[in-house]
């Protein structure tokens, strides 16, 4: 507790935390048991939840500062989130290392949750970047990230509706969309929306207890009529 108090004193509440608390909690709940995050945040569920909420709060802050239109968050009339995803372009939304370390909370993350955890997180990020580079080969593209529909809203066509609208935007710009998922059942949903599975590979973890399969899918832009 004493160490926690010291860390809280050194790193007071961030200006970007409050507006993103609601979204980060919903995203965390959806991906809490996702194999890639279980691998990064080894330990009990409470630790994983806290670290993921921190990570997503700061990531949302960074994305919104450069590309607020990348964040697609849809709510019911009562204000509850029903669907969320990010359509992040490979162009025009880059952050400096200073922004990532301080505004994005990389340094604070390492101190709060351990630099071994940070190392695994960076490894996962590099792995994802390498996949994008392998298949996009210098092309402009969108990266579909953190697509969720809250459990009580699933099966109502909400995800298909809002994702379909975003894909129409990509089509109008003639830009492909790439995504990765660790759940094979998700590939069926995306295949119905024009994505094709281009790679299935095992993540190179250092502990076989945390091994998982990564599915890479790409949707080429469709003709606009």
N, C-alpha and C positions, 0 to 999 in steps of 0.2 A: 504493500500500500504506500509506503514511504517513497519508493521508486516511482510509482505511478503518479504521486503528487508532484514530484520533481519534474517528470515529463510533462504533466499538464501545465506546470508553471512555465517551462521553457517554450512549450507550444500551446498557447492559448487558443480558444475557439477561432477557427478560420472563417473569414468572411463568406466563403462559399459553402460552408457546411449547412447552415439553416435552410436555405431554399431547396436543398437536395436530399434532406433527410427522408422524406416520404418516399421518393423514388428509389433511393438506395436501399431502403428496407424491403420494398417489394421485390427488387431485383435480387437481393440477397436471399430472400425466402425461396424464390424460384430456382436459384442456382446453388443453394446451400449444399446439396449432395451431388452436384455435378462432378464427375470424376476428375476434371482438371483442377478444380478448386480444392477438392479433397487431397489431391497430390501436393498442391502448393502449401495449403494450410493444414499440415499434419497435426493431429492432436484432437482435443475434444470439440464437440459441436459449438459450445459457447464461445470458445476462442475463435473458431472459424467464422462464426457469425459476426463477431465484433470486428475482426480484421477485414472481412469482406465489406461490411457497411462503410468502414473508413475508406477502403480502396475505391468503392463505387461513388461515394460522395465527392472525393477529390477528382476522380476521373470525369464525373459529370460536370464539375466546375470547369475543368480544363476544356472539355469539348464545347461547353456553352460559351466560353469566352471567345473562341475562334469560329465556331460553327453552330450557333444556337438552333438553326433549322435542321441540323443533323439529328437532334433528339426528338423523337416522336412519342409523346406521352398522351394517352387518351383516357378520359375520365367519365364516369357515369354522372348523372345529375346530382347525386349526393356527394360528389367530389372524390369518390374512391377510384383508384386507378384500375382500368380494365385491360389495357393493352399498352405495351411499351416495347420500343426497339430503337436502335440507332442506325442510321444509314450514313456512314462516315466516308467522305471522299478521300482518295489518295492524293488529292491535289488541293492546295490552298488552305489546309487546316493543320499545319505542322507547328510544333512547339519547340522552343529552345530548351537546351539542357537545364538552364537556370529555372525556367518555368516548371519543368518536370520535377526537379529536385526540391524546389521550395514551394511553389504554388500547388504543384501536384502532390506534394507531401511524401516524396520518395525517402528523403532523409528521416522525416518524422516516422514514417512507416517502419523503417529499419530499426529505429530506436524503440518504438512501441512494441513491435511484434517479432523482432529478431532479424538479424542480417542473414541468417540462414534461410529464413522464409523469404526475405527479399531476393536472395539469390535464386531461389526456385521460381519466384514470380518473373524475374528478368529472363530466366531461361525459357519459360513458357511464352513470354512476349516475343523473344527472339525466334522461337520455333514458329510462331504464327506469322511473323514478318517474313521468314524464309519461305513459307508456303505461298504467301502473296507474291513474292518475287519470282518464285518458280513458275507460277501459272499466269501471272499477269505480264511478265516480261517487259516492263516499262510502259504498259498501257495505262491510261486513266481508268479508274474503276471505283466502285463503291464497295465498302465492306459492311455487310449486315451483321450487327452485333446485338447480343442480349435480347433477342426476340422472346417476349413472354406474353401470355394471356393468363390472367389470374384464374385460379381453379374454378371459381363460381361462374365465370364467364365463358369457359371453354365449351366447345360444341355449338356455339351460337353463330359462328361465321365471322366473329369480330376480327380475329387475326387475319383471316383471308381478306376481309374488306380493307383494313388499313394497310396491310402489306401490299395488297394489290394496287392501291393508290400510289404508294411509294415506288413500286416497280414501273408504273406508268411514267413517272417522272424520269426514271433511268432510261426507259425506252425513248422518251422524247428527246433526251440528250444523246442517245445511242451509246450508252456507257454500260459495261457489264457489271454484274454484282457477284461478289464472292462471299462465301460464309464457311465457317467450320462448326461442327457440332460433335459432341461425344456421345450422343444418344442415337442409336440406329433408327429408332422409331420416328425421329424427327425428319429423317431423309425422305420418308413417304410424304409428309406434309409439304416439304419444299419441292419435291419432284412434281407434285400436282400444280405447282406454280411456275414451272419452267426451268427449275434448277436441275443440273445434271451432276451426278456423282463422278468426280474426276480422280479422286485418290482416297484410299483407305489405308491408314498406316498406324503403327503402334508408336505411342509417345515414348521417347527415350529417357524414361525415369531411371534413377539409380537404385530404386527399391521395387522389386517385382510385386510387392503388395499393393502398390499404387499404380500399376500398369493400366492403361486404358487405350481404346482405339479412337482415332481421330478421323472424322469423315469430312472431306473437302468437296464443296459443291459450287458450281458456277452457273450463272444464268446469263447467257448472251442477250444483248438487246434485241427486242422483237420489232418487226416493222411497224411503223405508226401509220395508221390509215386516216 
